[in-house]
Amino acid sequence: MLGAAWALLQPAAAMGIFALLFGRFARIPSDGIPYPLFVACGLVTWMYLASSVGAGAMSLVEHRALLTKVYLPRLLVPLAPLVTYLL
């Protein structure tokens, strides 16, 4: 239950902080879109990219024995975390 709450609270907290800092204090325009929604679109994309690239790199390190001893398409190993994080 804590993992599900963390998955929702982390982007919500970051969205609140960025909306406050960039929307209120820096007054960066969002072209009429509500600023929390504007920030959330960028944060969700960035968090997905950052976590999936990190997990893909770690999967290469974790499965290096499999990659060197067994023939398989090597692109599948780092793509598996990308699909997992997408779901």
PyMOL Python script that loads the backbone (N, CA, C, O; Angstrom):
from pymol import cmd

cmd.read_pdbstr("""\
ATOM      1  N   MET A   1       0.812  -1.187   0.000  1.00  0.00           N
ATOM      2  CA  MET A   1       0.000   0.000   0.000  1.00  0.00           C
ATOM      3  C   MET A   1       0.866   1.266   0.000  1.00  0.00           C
ATOM      4  O   MET A   1       0.503   2.289  -0.579  1.00  0.00           O
ATOM      5  N   LEU A   2       2.008   1.163   0.660  1.00  0.00           N
ATOM      6  CA  LEU A   2       2.914   2.293   0.696  1.00  0.00           C
ATOM      7  C   LEU A   2       3.498   2.571  -0.687  1.00  0.00           C
ATOM      8  O   LEU A   2       3.722   3.728  -1.043  1.00  0.00           O
ATOM      9  N   GLY A   3       3.745   1.517  -1.471  1.00  0.00           N
ATOM     10  CA  GLY A   3       4.270   1.695  -2.820  1.00  0.00           C
ATOM     11  C   GLY A   3       3.278   2.404  -3.726  1.00  0.00           C
ATOM     12  O   GLY A   3       3.665   3.261  -4.520  1.00  0.00           O
ATOM     13  N   ALA A   4       2.007   2.054  -3.615  1.00  0.00           N
ATOM     14  CA  ALA A   4       0.979   2.717  -4.421  1.00  0.00           C
ATOM     15  C   ALA A   4       0.820   4.178  -3.997  1.00  0.00           C
ATOM     16  O   ALA A   4       0.634   5.058  -4.838  1.00  0.00           O
ATOM     17  N   ALA A   5       0.894   4.424  -2.713  1.00  0.00           N
ATOM     18  CA  ALA A   5       0.792   5.808  -2.245  1.00  0.00           C
ATOM     19  C   ALA A   5       2.001   6.620  -2.700  1.00  0.00           C
ATOM     20  O   ALA A   5       1.865   7.790  -3.058  1.00  0.00           O
ATOM     21  N   TRP A   6       3.187   6.001  -2.689  1.00  0.00           N
ATOM     22  CA  TRP A   6       4.392   6.697  -3.127  1.00  0.00           C
ATOM     23  C   TRP A   6       4.313   7.024  -4.615  1.00  0.00           C
ATOM     24  O   TRP A   6       4.744   8.095  -5.043  1.00  0.00           O
ATOM     25  N   ALA A   7       3.764   6.102  -5.401  1.00  0.00           N
ATOM     26  CA  ALA A   7       3.641   6.325  -6.840  1.00  0.00           C
ATOM     27  C   ALA A   7       2.707   7.491  -7.147  1.00  0.00           C
ATOM     28  O   ALA A   7       2.841   8.123  -8.195  1.00  0.00           O
ATOM     29  N   LEU A   8       1.782   7.782  -6.271  1.00  0.00           N
ATOM     30  CA  LEU A   8       0.871   8.912  -6.474  1.00  0.00           C
ATOM     31  C   LEU A   8       1.363  10.183  -5.783  1.00  0.00           C
ATOM     32  O   LEU A   8       1.205  11.283  -6.313  1.00  0.00           O
ATOM     33  N   LEU A   9       1.953  10.032  -4.609  1.00  0.00           N
ATOM     34  CA  LEU A   9       2.389  11.208  -3.854  1.00  0.00           C
ATOM     35  C   LEU A   9       3.644  11.867  -4.418  1.00  0.00           C
ATOM     36  O   LEU A   9       3.773  13.090  -4.358  1.00  0.00           O
ATOM     37  N   GLN A  10       4.562  11.085  -4.959  1.00  0.00           N
ATOM     38  CA  GLN A  10       5.795  11.675  -5.481  1.00  0.00           C
ATOM     39  C   GLN A  10       5.519  12.624  -6.646  1.00  0.00           C
ATOM     40  O   GLN A  10       6.006  13.754  -6.614  1.00  0.00           O
ATOM     41  N   PRO A  11       4.756  12.222  -7.685  1.00  0.00           N
ATOM     42  CA  PRO A  11       4.473  13.187  -8.752  1.00  0.00           C
ATOM     43  C   PRO A  11       3.586  14.338  -8.282  1.00  0.00           C
ATOM     44  O   PRO A  11       3.738  15.464  -8.757  1.00  0.00           O
ATOM     45  N   ALA A  12       2.663  14.074  -7.359  1.00  0.00           N
ATOM     46  CA  ALA A  12       1.782  15.138  -6.878  1.00  0.00           C
ATOM     47  C   ALA A  12       2.578  16.179  -6.092  1.00  0.00           C
ATOM     48  O   ALA A  12       2.339  17.378  -6.235  1.00  0.00           O
ATOM     49  N   ALA A  13       3.513  15.733  -5.273  1.00  0.00           N
ATOM     50  CA  ALA A  13       4.336  16.677  -4.514  1.00  0.00           C
ATOM     51  C   ALA A  13       5.245  17.480  -5.442  1.00  0.00           C
ATOM     52  O   ALA A  13       5.396  18.691  -5.275  1.00  0.00           O
ATOM     53  N   ALA A  14       5.845  16.808  -6.414  1.00  0.00           N
ATOM     54  CA  ALA A  14       6.707  17.516  -7.367  1.00  0.00           C
ATOM     55  C   ALA A  14       5.889  18.507  -8.189  1.00  0.00           C
ATOM     56  O   ALA A  14       6.351  19.614  -8.467  1.00  0.00           O
ATOM     57  N   MET A  15       4.677  18.113  -8.578  1.00  0.00           N
ATOM     58  CA  MET A  15       3.809  19.006  -9.335  1.00  0.00           C
ATOM     59  C   MET A  15       3.456  20.242  -8.509  1.00  0.00           C
ATOM     60  O   MET A  15       3.467  21.359  -9.028  1.00  0.00           O
ATOM     61  N   GLY A  16       3.148  20.051  -7.247  1.00  0.00           N
ATOM     62  CA  GLY A  16       2.827  21.182  -6.384  1.00  0.00           C
ATOM     63  C   GLY A  16       4.003  22.130  -6.202  1.00  0.00           C
ATOM     64  O   GLY A  16       3.837  23.349  -6.242  1.00  0.00           O
ATOM     65  N   ILE A  17       5.177  21.574  -6.006  1.00  0.00           N
ATOM     66  CA  ILE A  17       6.370  22.410  -5.820  1.00  0.00           C
ATOM     67  C   ILE A  17       6.696  23.183  -7.091  1.00  0.00           C
ATOM     68  O   ILE A  17       6.949  24.386  -7.040  1.00  0.00           O
ATOM     69  N   PHE A  18       6.690  22.491  -8.244  1.00  0.00           N
ATOM     70  CA  PHE A  18       6.995  23.164  -9.507  1.00  0.00           C
ATOM     71  C   PHE A  18       5.940  24.190  -9.873  1.00  0.00           C
ATOM     72  O   PHE A  18       6.275  25.256 -10.390  1.00  0.00           O
ATOM     73  N   ALA A  19       4.672  23.893  -9.617  1.00  0.00           N
ATOM     74  CA  ALA A  19       3.607  24.851  -9.921  1.00  0.00           C
ATOM     75  C   ALA A  19       3.749  26.090  -9.051  1.00  0.00           C
ATOM     76  O   ALA A  19       3.525  27.209  -9.514  1.00  0.00           O
ATOM     77  N   LEU A  20       4.114  25.896  -7.812  1.00  0.00           N
ATOM     78  CA  LEU A  20       4.306  27.037  -6.919  1.00  0.00           C
ATOM     79  C   LEU A  20       5.529  27.862  -7.324  1.00  0.00           C
ATOM     80  O   LEU A  20       5.452  29.087  -7.420  1.00  0.00           O
ATOM     81  N   LEU A  21       6.645  27.193  -7.559  1.00  0.00           N
ATOM     82  CA  LEU A  21       7.876  27.914  -7.885  1.00  0.00           C
ATOM     83  C   LEU A  21       7.814  28.588  -9.251  1.00  0.00           C
ATOM     84  O   LEU A  21       8.094  29.781  -9.371  1.00  0.00           O
ATOM     85  N   PHE A  22       7.449  27.828 -10.278  1.00  0.00           N
ATOM     86  CA  PHE A  22       7.496  28.370 -11.629  1.00  0.00           C
ATOM     87  C   PHE A  22       6.229  29.127 -12.016  1.00  0.00           C
ATOM     88  O   PHE A  22       6.290  30.068 -12.809  1.00  0.00           O
ATOM     89  N   GLY A  23       5.098  28.734 -11.474  1.00  0.00           N
ATOM     90  CA  GLY A  23       3.852  29.410 -11.818  1.00  0.00           C
ATOM     91  C   GLY A  23       3.627  30.690 -11.041  1.00  0.00           C
ATOM     92  O   GLY A  23       3.239  31.714 -11.604  1.00  0.00           O
ATOM     93  N   ARG A  24       3.875  30.624  -9.743  1.00  0.00           N
ATOM     94  CA  ARG A  24       3.615  31.794  -8.889  1.00  0.00           C
ATOM     95  C   ARG A  24       4.807  32.736  -8.811  1.00  0.00           C
ATOM     96  O   ARG A  24       4.679  33.937  -9.047  1.00  0.00           O
ATOM     97  N   PHE A  25       5.974  32.177  -8.477  1.00  0.00           N
ATOM     98  CA  PHE A  25       7.125  33.037  -8.217  1.00  0.00           C
ATOM     99  C   PHE A  25       7.833  33.467  -9.496  1.00  0.00           C
ATOM    100  O   PHE A  25       8.150  34.648  -9.644  1.00  0.00           O
ATOM    101  N   ALA A  26       8.090  32.555 -10.418  1.00  0.00           N
ATOM    102  CA  ALA A  26       8.810  32.903 -11.646  1.00  0.00           C
ATOM    103  C   ALA A  26       7.872  33.430 -12.733  1.00  0.00           C
ATOM    104  O   ALA A  26       8.318  34.068 -13.686  1.00  0.00           O
ATOM    105  N   ARG A  27       6.577  33.162 -12.586  1.00  0.00           N
ATOM    106  CA  ARG A  27       5.553  33.601 -13.542  1.00  0.00           C
ATOM    107  C   ARG A  27       5.868  33.174 -14.974  1.00  0.00           C
ATOM    108  O   ARG A  27       5.776  33.972 -15.907  1.00  0.00           O
ATOM    109  N   ILE A  28       6.235  31.920 -15.129  1.00  0.00           N
ATOM    110  CA  ILE A  28       6.472  31.361 -16.464  1.00  0.00           C
ATOM    111  C   ILE A  28       5.114  31.066 -17.091  1.00  0.00           C
ATOM    112  O   ILE A  28       4.295  30.388 -16.469  1.00  0.00           O
ATOM    113  N   PRO A  29       4.849  31.555 -18.308  1.00  0.00           N
ATOM    114  CA  PRO A  29       3.516  31.382 -18.907  1.00  0.00           C
ATOM    115  C   PRO A  29       3.252  29.938 -19.325  1.00  0.00           C
ATOM    116  O   PRO A  29       4.166  29.194 -19.680  1.00  0.00           O
ATOM    117  N   SER A  30       1.969  29.563 -19.272  1.00  0.00           N
ATOM    118  CA  SER A  30       1.561  28.217 -19.698  1.00  0.00           C
ATOM    119  C   SER A  30       0.544  28.278 -20.820  1.00  0.00           C
ATOM    120  O   SER A  30      -0.108  27.273 -21.104  1.00  0.00           O
ATOM    121  N   ASP A  31       0.389  29.413 -21.463  1.00  0.00           N
ATOM    122  CA  ASP A  31      -0.511  29.609 -22.613  1.00  0.00           C
ATOM    123  C   ASP A  31      -1.953  29.220 -22.319  1.00  0.00           C
ATOM    124  O   ASP A  31      -2.604  28.579 -23.144  1.00  0.00           O
ATOM    125  N   GLY A  32      -2.452  29.599 -21.158  1.00  0.00           N
ATOM    126  CA  GLY A  32      -3.856  29.387 -20.822  1.00  0.00           C
ATOM    127  C   GLY A  32      -4.176  28.042 -20.204  1.00  0.00           C
ATOM    128  O   GLY A  32      -5.298  27.840 -19.740  1.00  0.00           O
ATOM    129  N   ILE A  33      -3.241  27.124 -20.182  1.00  0.00           N
ATOM    130  CA  ILE A  33      -3.464  25.815 -19.566  1.00  0.00           C
ATOM    131  C   ILE A  33      -3.274  25.988 -18.059  1.00  0.00           C
ATOM    132  O   ILE A  33      -2.355  26.692 -17.640  1.00  0.00           O
ATOM    133  N   PRO A  34      -4.121  25.361 -17.233  1.00  0.00           N
ATOM    134  CA  PRO A  34      -3.892  25.442 -15.780  1.00  0.00           C
ATOM    135  C   PRO A  34      -2.476  24.953 -15.456  1.00  0.00           C
ATOM    136  O   PRO A  34      -2.051  23.892 -15.913  1.00  0.00           O
ATOM    137  N   TYR A  35      -1.767  25.738 -14.668  1.00  0.00           N
ATOM    138  CA  TYR A  35      -0.344  25.474 -14.467  1.00  0.00           C
ATOM    139  C   TYR A  35      -0.046  24.118 -13.831  1.00  0.00           C
ATOM    140  O   TYR A  35       0.928  23.481 -14.232  1.00  0.00           O
ATOM    141  N   PRO A  36      -0.828  23.641 -12.864  1.00  0.00           N
ATOM    142  CA  PRO A  36      -0.543  22.292 -12.339  1.00  0.00           C
ATOM    143  C   PRO A  36      -0.673  21.204 -13.419  1.00  0.00           C
ATOM    144  O   PRO A  36       0.108  20.252 -13.430  1.00  0.00           O
ATOM    145  N   LEU A  37      -1.634  21.337 -14.307  1.00  0.00           N
ATOM    146  CA  LEU A  37      -1.773  20.367 -15.397  1.00  0.00           C
ATOM    147  C   LEU A  37      -0.605  20.485 -16.370  1.00  0.00           C
ATOM    148  O   LEU A  37      -0.101  19.473 -16.856  1.00  0.00           O
ATOM    149  N   PHE A  38      -0.177  21.692 -16.654  1.00  0.00           N
ATOM    150  CA  PHE A  38       0.963  21.953 -17.526  1.00  0.00           C
ATOM    151  C   PHE A  38       2.226  21.297 -16.969  1.00  0.00           C
ATOM    152  O   PHE A  38       2.982  20.667 -17.708  1.00  0.00           O
ATOM    153  N   VAL A  39       2.445  21.447 -15.678  1.00  0.00           N
ATOM    154  CA  VAL A  39       3.613  20.867 -15.022  1.00  0.00           C
ATOM    155  C   VAL A  39       3.497  19.350 -14.953  1.00  0.00           C
ATOM    156  O   VAL A  39       4.491  18.646 -15.126  1.00  0.00           O
ATOM    157  N   ALA A  40       2.293  18.840 -14.700  1.00  0.00           N
ATOM    158  CA  ALA A  40       2.093  17.398 -14.582  1.00  0.00           C
ATOM    159  C   ALA A  40       2.419  16.674 -15.889  1.00  0.00           C
ATOM    160  O   ALA A  40       2.986  15.582 -15.863  1.00  0.00           O
ATOM    161  N   CYS A  41       2.070  17.265 -17.023  1.00  0.00           N
ATOM    162  CA  CYS A  41       2.378  16.640 -18.311  1.00  0.00           C
ATOM    163  C   CYS A  41       3.885  16.464 -18.488  1.00  0.00           C
ATOM    164  O   CYS A  41       4.344  15.410 -18.928  1.00  0.00           O
ATOM    165  N   GLY A  42       4.633  17.473 -18.152  1.00  0.00           N
ATOM    166  CA  GLY A  42       6.082  17.369 -18.263  1.00  0.00           C
ATOM    167  C   GLY A  42       6.688  16.427 -17.241  1.00  0.00           C
ATOM    168  O   GLY A  42       7.615  15.681 -17.558  1.00  0.00           O
ATOM    169  N   LEU A  43       6.174  16.452 -16.012  1.00  0.00           N
ATOM    170  CA  LEU A  43       6.733  15.612 -14.958  1.00  0.00           C
ATOM    171  C   LEU A  43       6.460  14.135 -15.192  1.00  0.00           C
ATOM    172  O   LEU A  43       7.340  13.304 -14.966  1.00  0.00           O
ATOM    173  N   VAL A  44       5.264  13.794 -15.639  1.00  0.00           N
ATOM    174  CA  VAL A  44       4.948  12.389 -15.891  1.00  0.00           C
ATOM    175  C   VAL A  44       5.854  11.848 -16.984  1.00  0.00           C
ATOM    176  O   VAL A  44       6.373  10.737 -16.873  1.00  0.00           O
ATOM    177  N   THR A  45       6.047  12.625 -18.036  1.00  0.00           N
ATOM    178  CA  THR A  45       6.926  12.207 -19.119  1.00  0.00           C
ATOM    179  C   THR A  45       8.361  12.065 -18.628  1.00  0.00           C
ATOM    180  O   THR A  45       9.025  11.075 -18.937  1.00  0.00           O
ATOM    181  N   TRP A  46       8.843  13.034 -17.873  1.00  0.00           N
ATOM    182  CA  TRP A  46      10.215  12.990 -17.387  1.00  0.00           C
ATOM    183  C   TRP A  46      10.441  11.851 -16.404  1.00  0.00           C
ATOM    184  O   TRP A  46      11.465  11.170 -16.473  1.00  0.00           O
ATOM    185  N   MET A  47       9.499  11.635 -15.489  1.00  0.00           N
ATOM    186  CA  MET A  47       9.654  10.552 -14.513  1.00  0.00           C
ATOM    187  C   MET A  47       9.645   9.187 -15.190  1.00  0.00           C
ATOM    188  O   MET A  47      10.390   8.292 -14.789  1.00  0.00           O
ATOM    189  N   TYR A  48       8.808   9.019 -16.214  1.00  0.00           N
ATOM    190  CA  TYR A  48       8.801   7.766 -16.960  1.00  0.00           C
ATOM    191  C   TYR A  48      10.135   7.565 -17.659  1.00  0.00           C
ATOM    192  O   TYR A  48      10.720   6.484 -17.583  1.00  0.00           O
ATOM    193  N   LEU A  49      10.617   8.590 -18.334  1.00  0.00           N
ATOM    194  CA  LEU A  49      11.876   8.489 -19.059  1.00  0.00           C
ATOM    195  C   LEU A  49      13.039   8.206 -18.107  1.00  0.00           C
ATOM    196  O   LEU A  49      13.851   7.321 -18.374  1.00  0.00           O
ATOM    197  N   ALA A  50      13.124   8.931 -17.024  1.00  0.00           N
ATOM    198  CA  ALA A  50      14.229   8.766 -16.085  1.00  0.00           C
ATOM    199  C   ALA A  50      14.222   7.380 -15.437  1.00  0.00           C
ATOM    200  O   ALA A  50      15.266   6.735 -15.344  1.00  0.00           O
ATOM    201  N   SER A  51      13.067   6.927 -14.997  1.00  0.00           N
ATOM    202  CA  SER A  51      13.022   5.628 -14.331  1.00  0.00           C
ATOM    203  C   SER A  51      13.216   4.477 -15.306  1.00  0.00           C
ATOM    204  O   SER A  51      13.857   3.487 -14.952  1.00  0.00           O
ATOM    205  N   SER A  52      12.691   4.571 -16.510  1.00  0.00           N
ATOM    206  CA  SER A  52      12.832   3.467 -17.458  1.00  0.00           C
ATOM    207  C   SER A  52      14.251   3.382 -18.015  1.00  0.00           C
ATOM    208  O   SER A  52      14.753   2.278 -18.226  1.00  0.00           O
ATOM    209  N   VAL A  53      14.903   4.502 -18.255  1.00  0.00           N
ATOM    210  CA  VAL A  53      16.292   4.459 -18.721  1.00  0.00           C
ATOM    211  C   VAL A  53      17.204   3.917 -17.617  1.00  0.00           C
ATOM    212  O   VAL A  53      18.103   3.122 -17.891  1.00  0.00           O
ATOM    213  N   GLY A  54      16.980   4.337 -16.393  1.00  0.00           N
ATOM    214  CA  GLY A  54      17.770   3.806 -15.281  1.00  0.00           C
ATOM    215  C   GLY A  54      17.562   2.310 -15.088  1.00  0.00           C
ATOM    216  O   GLY A  54      18.521   1.571 -14.863  1.00  0.00           O
ATOM    217  N   ALA A  55      16.321   1.866 -15.175  1.00  0.00           N
ATOM    218  CA  ALA A  55      16.039   0.436 -15.018  1.00  0.00           C
ATOM    219  C   ALA A  55      16.572  -0.364 -16.204  1.00  0.00           C
ATOM    220  O   ALA A  55      17.027  -1.496 -16.035  1.00  0.00           O
ATOM    221  N   GLY A  56      16.519   0.218 -17.403  1.00  0.00           N
ATOM    222  CA  GLY A  56      17.071  -0.470 -18.573  1.00  0.00           C
ATOM    223  C   GLY A  56      18.571  -0.647 -18.464  1.00  0.00           C
ATOM    224  O   GLY A  56      19.099  -1.700 -18.822  1.00  0.00           O
ATOM    225  N   ALA A  57      19.263   0.366 -17.974  1.00  0.00           N
ATOM    226  CA  ALA A  57      20.711   0.259 -17.778  1.00  0.00           C
ATOM    227  C   ALA A  57      21.044  -0.759 -16.696  1.00  0.00           C
ATOM    228  O   ALA A  57      21.992  -1.531 -16.841  1.00  0.00           O
ATOM    229  N   MET A  58      20.282  -0.766 -15.626  1.00  0.00           N
ATOM    230  CA  MET A  58      20.523  -1.734 -14.559  1.00  0.00           C
ATOM    231  C   MET A  58      20.228  -3.157 -15.016  1.00  0.00           C
ATOM    232  O   MET A  58      20.868  -4.099 -14.548  1.00  0.00           O
ATOM    233  N   SER A  59      19.263  -3.329 -15.925  1.00  0.00           N
ATOM    234  CA  SER A  59      18.969  -4.679 -16.411  1.00  0.00           C
ATOM    235  C   SER A  59      20.135  -5.240 -17.214  1.00  0.00           C
ATOM    236  O   SER A  59      20.369  -6.449 -17.196  1.00  0.00           O
ATOM    237  N   LEU A  60      20.871  -4.380 -17.919  1.00  0.00           N
ATOM    238  CA  LEU A  60      22.057  -4.847 -18.632  1.00  0.00           C
ATOM    239  C   LEU A  60      23.139  -5.304 -17.660  1.00  0.00           C
ATOM    240  O   LEU A  60      23.826  -6.295 -17.907  1.00  0.00           O
ATOM    241  N   VAL A  61      23.284  -4.584 -16.565  1.00  0.00           N
ATOM    242  CA  VAL A  61      24.286  -4.955 -15.564  1.00  0.00           C
ATOM    243  C   VAL A  61      23.867  -6.231 -14.840  1.00  0.00           C
ATOM    244  O   VAL A  61      24.690  -7.118 -14.610  1.00  0.00           O
ATOM    245  N   GLU A  62      22.600  -6.323 -14.486  1.00  0.00           N
ATOM    246  CA  GLU A  62      22.115  -7.484 -13.737  1.00  0.00           C
ATOM    247  C   GLU A  62      22.131  -8.764 -14.556  1.00  0.00           C
ATOM    248  O   GLU A  62      22.339  -9.844 -14.003  1.00  0.00           O
ATOM    249  N   HIS A  63      21.917  -8.664 -15.853  1.00  0.00           N
ATOM    250  CA  HIS A  63      21.809  -9.857 -16.702  1.00  0.00           C
ATOM    251  C   HIS A  63      23.006 -10.012 -17.630  1.00  0.00           C
ATOM    252  O   HIS A  63      22.874 -10.556 -18.727  1.00  0.00           O
ATOM    253  N   ARG A  64      24.155  -9.545 -17.205  1.00  0.00           N
ATOM    254  CA  ARG A  64      25.325  -9.621 -18.072  1.00  0.00           C
ATOM    255  C   ARG A  64      25.752 -11.058 -18.331  1.00  0.00           C
ATOM    256  O   ARG A  64      26.265 -11.355 -19.410  1.00  0.00           O
ATOM    257  N   ALA A  65      25.555 -11.949 -17.381  1.00  0.00           N
ATOM    258  CA  ALA A  65      25.898 -13.356 -17.603  1.00  0.00           C
ATOM    259  C   ALA A  65      25.002 -13.966 -18.677  1.00  0.00           C
ATOM    260  O   ALA A  65      25.465 -14.756 -19.499  1.00  0.00           O
ATOM    261  N   LEU A  66      23.750 -13.610 -18.669  1.00  0.00           N
ATOM    262  CA  LEU A  66      22.826 -14.106 -19.669  1.00  0.00           C
ATOM    263  C   LEU A  66      23.175 -13.564 -21.053  1.00  0.00           C
ATOM    264  O   LEU A  66      23.061 -14.274 -22.052  1.00  0.00           O
ATOM    265  N   LEU A  67      23.592 -12.329 -21.103  1.00  0.00           N
ATOM    266  CA  LEU A  67      23.926 -11.706 -22.386  1.00  0.00           C
ATOM    267  C   LEU A  67      25.200 -12.263 -22.996  1.00  0.00           C
ATOM    268  O   LEU A  67      25.335 -12.290 -24.219  1.00  0.00           O
ATOM    269  N   THR A  68      26.131 -12.705 -22.175  1.00  0.00           N
ATOM    270  CA  THR A  68      27.396 -13.199 -22.711  1.00  0.00           C
ATOM    271  C   THR A  68      27.381 -14.690 -23.015  1.00  0.00           C
ATOM    272  O   THR A  68      28.199 -15.153 -23.810  1.00  0.00           O
ATOM    273  N   LYS A  69      26.483 -15.453 -22.411  1.00  0.00           N
ATOM    274  CA  LYS A  69      26.518 -16.901 -22.583  1.00  0.00           C
ATOM    275  C   LYS A  69      25.403 -17.470 -23.442  1.00  0.00           C
ATOM    276  O   LYS A  69      25.559 -18.559 -23.994  1.00  0.00           O
ATOM    277  N   VAL A  70      24.297 -16.780 -23.571  1.00  0.00           N
ATOM    278  CA  VAL A  70      23.145 -17.301 -24.295  1.00  0.00           C
ATOM    279  C   VAL A  70      22.840 -16.363 -25.444  1.00  0.00           C
ATOM    280  O   VAL A  70      22.911 -15.142 -25.304  1.00  0.00           O
ATOM    281  N   TYR A  71      22.494 -16.955 -26.600  1.00  0.00           N
ATOM    282  CA  TYR A  71      22.116 -16.104 -27.719  1.00  0.00           C
ATOM    283  C   TYR A  71      20.654 -15.680 -27.551  1.00  0.00           C
ATOM    284  O   TYR A  71      19.764 -16.523 -27.441  1.00  0.00           O
ATOM    285  N   LEU A  72      20.425 -14.403 -27.533  1.00  0.00           N
ATOM    286  CA  LEU A  72      19.093 -13.831 -27.554  1.00  0.00           C
ATOM    287  C   LEU A  72      19.220 -12.413 -28.086  1.00  0.00           C
ATOM    288  O   LEU A  72      20.291 -11.812 -28.002  1.00  0.00           O
ATOM    289  N   PRO A  73      18.151 -11.879 -28.627  1.00  0.00           N
ATOM    290  CA  PRO A  73      18.239 -10.480 -29.082  1.00  0.00           C
ATOM    291  C   PRO A  73      18.542  -9.565 -27.898  1.00  0.00           C
ATOM    292  O   PRO A  73      17.732  -9.437 -26.979  1.00  0.00           O
ATOM    293  N   ARG A  74      19.679  -8.949 -27.927  1.00  0.00           N
ATOM    294  CA  ARG A  74      20.148  -8.166 -26.784  1.00  0.00           C
ATOM    295  C   ARG A  74      19.308  -6.927 -26.511  1.00  0.00           C
ATOM    296  O   ARG A  74      19.356  -6.375 -25.411  1.00  0.00           O
ATOM    297  N   LEU A  75      18.559  -6.496 -27.478  1.00  0.00           N
ATOM    298  CA  LEU A  75      17.717  -5.315 -27.287  1.00  0.00           C
ATOM    299  C   LEU A  75      16.527  -5.602 -26.377  1.00  0.00           C
ATOM    300  O   LEU A  75      15.958  -4.678 -25.796  1.00  0.00           O
ATOM    301  N   LEU A  76      16.144  -6.869 -26.247  1.00  0.00           N
ATOM    302  CA  LEU A  76      14.991  -7.213 -25.409  1.00  0.00           C
ATOM    303  C   LEU A  76      15.249  -6.979 -23.923  1.00  0.00           C
ATOM    304  O   LEU A  76      14.323  -6.666 -23.175  1.00  0.00           O
ATOM    305  N   VAL A  77      16.488  -7.128 -23.496  1.00  0.00           N
ATOM    306  CA  VAL A  77      16.794  -6.994 -22.061  1.00  0.00           C
ATOM    307  C   VAL A  77      16.532  -5.574 -21.565  1.00  0.00           C
ATOM    308  O   VAL A  77      15.842  -5.424 -20.557  1.00  0.00           O
ATOM    309  N   PRO A  78      17.043  -4.517 -22.212  1.00  0.00           N
ATOM    310  CA  PRO A  78      16.721  -3.177 -21.700  1.00  0.00           C
ATOM    311  C   PRO A  78      15.318  -2.703 -22.079  1.00  0.00           C
ATOM    312  O   PRO A  78      14.810  -1.775 -21.450  1.00  0.00           O
ATOM    313  N   LEU A  79      14.678  -3.299 -23.076  1.00  0.00           N
ATOM    314  CA  LEU A  79      13.322  -2.891 -23.436  1.00  0.00           C
ATOM    315  C   LEU A  79      12.269  -3.411 -22.460  1.00  0.00           C
ATOM    316  O   LEU A  79      11.188  -2.832 -22.348  1.00  0.00           O
ATOM    317  N   ALA A  80      12.574  -4.490 -21.760  1.00  0.00           N
ATOM    318  CA  ALA A  80      11.607  -5.060 -20.814  1.00  0.00           C
ATOM    319  C   ALA A  80      11.222  -4.065 -19.716  1.00  0.00           C
ATOM    320  O   ALA A  80      10.030  -3.925 -19.442  1.00  0.00           O
ATOM    321  N   PRO A  81      12.167  -3.364 -19.070  1.00  0.00           N
ATOM    322  CA  PRO A  81      11.758  -2.370 -18.068  1.00  0.00           C
ATOM    323  C   PRO A  81      10.980  -1.197 -18.667  1.00  0.00           C
ATOM    324  O   PRO A  81      10.109  -0.639 -18.001  1.00  0.00           O
ATOM    325  N   LEU A  82      11.276  -0.815 -19.908  1.00  0.00           N
ATOM    326  CA  LEU A  82      10.532   0.277 -20.531  1.00  0.00           C
ATOM    327  C   LEU A  82       9.057  -0.074 -20.632  1.00  0.00           C
ATOM    328  O   LEU A  82       8.193   0.744 -20.318  1.00  0.00           O
ATOM    329  N   VAL A  83       8.775  -1.286 -21.069  1.00  0.00           N
ATOM    330  CA  VAL A  83       7.386  -1.719 -21.197  1.00  0.00           C
ATOM    331  C   VAL A  83       6.742  -1.853 -19.827  1.00  0.00           C
ATOM    332  O   VAL A  83       5.574  -1.507 -19.645  1.00  0.00           O
ATOM    333  N   THR A  84       7.510  -2.357 -18.859  1.00  0.00           N
ATOM    334  CA  THR A  84       6.990  -2.525 -17.500  1.00  0.00           C
ATOM    335  C   THR A  84       6.588  -1.174 -16.901  1.00  0.00           C
ATOM    336  O   THR A  84       5.510  -1.052 -16.319  1.00  0.00           O
ATOM    337  N   TYR A  85       7.439  -0.173 -17.038  1.00  0.00           N
ATOM    338  CA  TYR A  85       7.126   1.149 -16.499  1.00  0.00           C
ATOM    339  C   TYR A  85       5.992   1.805 -17.266  1.00  0.00           C
ATOM    340  O   TYR A  85       5.260   2.616 -16.701  1.00  0.00           O
ATOM    341  N   LEU A  86       5.831   1.475 -18.530  1.00  0.00           N
ATOM    342  CA  LEU A  86       4.735   2.040 -19.307  1.00  0.00           C
ATOM    343  C   LEU A  86       3.385   1.545 -18.811  1.00  0.00           C
ATOM    344  O   LEU A  86       2.405   2.289 -18.776  1.00  0.00           O
ATOM    345  N   LEU A  87       3.354   0.270 -18.426  1.00  0.00           N
ATOM    346  CA  LEU A  87       2.110  -0.288 -17.896  1.00  0.00           C
ATOM    347  C   LEU A  87       1.812   0.277 -16.533  1.00  0.00           C
ATOM    348  O   LEU A  87       0.801  -0.076 -15.926  1.00  0.00           O
TER     349      LEU A  87
END
""", "prot")
cmd.dss("prot")
cmd.show_as("cartoon", "prot")
cmd.util.cbc("prot")
cmd.orient("prot")
